[in-house]
Every structure is written in C-alpha cells, then in structure tokens.
Amino acid sequence: METRKIQKVGTATLSVSLPISWIKKNNLKKGDSLFLEPNKDGSLNIFSNNYVKSTEQVPEYMCNSDLCDEPKMLQRIIVGNYILGRDLFTINSSKRFRTEQVNEIRGVLPKLIGLGIVEETSRSITI
C-alpha cells in the first residue's frame, strides 16, 4: 500500500496524485474520468472508465423517480448514465410522472448528443 498526501490546489480544491504504474496499467491520460465509490468503512474505490464498461453486466439501467425528490436529481442521473456510456436506461415512477419531472428529463436531453426518448408512458420513460 502506498501513502499519498492531500494537496491543496487553488482556493477550494484538494487533490491526491495517482501512482504512475496504475495510470499506465489502466491506459489513462490527462483529462480521463475516474469514478469514485465511497465505502461504509471510510475507504474509497477508484475505477477507470475501462473497468466500469468491462464489468457492466446489466444492459439497461433503471431509476426510480419516486426517490428523486431533490431539484435537478433526474438530470444528474441522466448525465451520469450518458457519461458512463449506457445505451439504454429507464426512469420509472409508481404514479404518473409530475410535470416538473417530465420537463426536467426533456430539458436535459437536447444538451446530450445522441440521447432521446425511445419510449414514454405515464409511468416510464426509456432514454
């Protein structure tokens, strides 16, 4: 296990450098995205986009909009799925979608190249 120090970059950003051997092993370069997964014990898993794509077993991601009560949460979920390269994902609701939810979903799609609504019902939207 290697030890790394937290460094302050700018006024409000902290960073940790990554081992060059890990960078090379995962074919990463400046500007690539990494995915962080916090664990209950306080540890942190770091995944490269290659790992996320190669271990993805579920062809379709499903989101329950009933749990998305914060403003813009559905937009963040859609953008996250877009960044992960998911080809198909569905947002479900136990009741009819609220107008705000539909507007939120429709509002983010034009900003993301290649995304569109494939199927829509009163309780489900597949993107």
C-alpha positions in Angstrom: 0.0 0.0 0.0 1.3 3.4 -0.9 0.8 6.6 1.1 -0.3 9.8 -0.7 -0.7 13.3 0.8 -3.6 15.5 0.1 -2.6 18.7 -1.7 -4.4 22.0 -1.9 -4.9 23.2 -5.4 -6.4 26.7 -5.8 -8.6 28.1 -3.1 -11.2 25.4 -2.7 -9.9 22.2 -4.3 -8.0 19.3 -2.7 -6.3 16.6 -4.8 -4.4 13.4 -4.4 -1.8 12.2 -7.1 -2.2 8.7 -8.5 0.7 6.2 -8.9 2.1 6.3 -12.5 2.2 2.5 -12.6 -1.6 2.4 -12.0 -2.1 5.1 -14.6 -0.1 3.2 -17.2 -1.7 -0.2 -16.3 -5.2 1.4 -16.9 -4.1 3.3 -20.1 -5.2 6.6 -18.6 -4.2 10.1 -19.7 -4.8 13.7 -18.6 -8.5 14.5 -18.9 -9.8 11.0 -18.5 -12.6 10.5 -16.0 -12.4 8.3 -12.9 -15.3 7.0 -10.8 -15.1 7.1 -7.0 -17.1 4.8 -4.8 -17.1 5.5 -1.1 -17.4 2.5 1.2 -19.1 2.4 4.6 -15.8 1.9 6.3 -14.4 5.2 5.0 -12.3 3.7 2.3 -12.6 4.8 -1.4 -12.6 2.7 -4.5 -11.3 4.3 -7.7 -12.4 2.9 -11.1 -11.3 3.8 -14.6 -13.9 4.1 -17.3 -12.5 0.9 -18.9 -13.2 -1.0 -15.7 -16.7 0.4 -15.4 -17.5 -0.6 -19.0 -16.0 -4.1 -18.8 -17.8 -5.0 -15.6 -21.2 -3.6 -16.5 -23.5 -6.6 -16.6 -26.9 -5.0 -16.7 -27.7 -3.9 -20.3 -30.4 -1.5 -19.0 -30.2 0.8 -16.0 -33.4 1.6 -14.1 -34.0 4.6 -11.9 -37.0 5.0 -9.6 -38.1 8.7 -9.9 -40.0 8.4 -6.6 -36.7 8.6 -4.8 -35.5 11.6 -6.8 -37.0 14.5 -4.7 -34.1 16.9 -4.9 -34.2 19.6 -7.7 -32.2 18.5 -10.8 -31.6 15.0 -9.5 -33.1 13.3 -12.5 -30.9 15.5 -14.8 -27.8 14.4 -12.8 -28.8 10.8 -13.2 -29.3 11.2 -16.9 -26.0 12.9 -17.4 -24.2 10.3 -15.2 -25.6 7.5 -17.4 -24.6 9.4 -20.5 -21.0 9.8 -19.2 -20.9 6.1 -18.3 -21.8 5.3 -21.9 -25.0 3.5 -21.2 -27.0 2.8 -24.3 -30.4 2.4 -22.7 -31.8 3.4 -19.4 -35.3 3.8 -18.0 -36.8 6.1 -15.4 -39.8 4.6 -13.7 -42.5 6.1 -11.4 -45.0 4.3 -9.2 -47.6 7.0 -10.1 -47.8 9.3 -13.1 -44.7 11.5 -13.7 -45.2 15.0 -12.3 -45.0 17.8 -14.9 -41.8 19.1 -13.3 -40.1 15.7 -13.7 -41.0 15.3 -17.4 -39.8 18.9 -18.0 -36.6 18.1 -16.2 -36.0 15.0 -18.3 -36.9 16.6 -21.5 -34.8 19.7 -20.7 -31.5 17.9 -20.4 -31.8 15.7 -23.5 -31.0 18.3 -26.1 -27.7 19.1 -24.3 -26.5 15.5 -24.7 -25.6 14.3 -28.2 -27.3 11.1 -29.3 -29.8 10.9 -26.4 -33.5 10.8 -27.0 -36.7 9.3 -25.6 -37.2 5.9 -27.1 -40.4 5.0 -25.3 -42.7 7.0 -23.0 -45.7 6.1 -20.9 -47.3 7.9 -17.9 -45.1 5.9 -15.5 -42.0 5.1 -17.5 -39.5 6.9 -19.8 -36.8 5.0 -21.7 -33.9 7.0 -23.0 
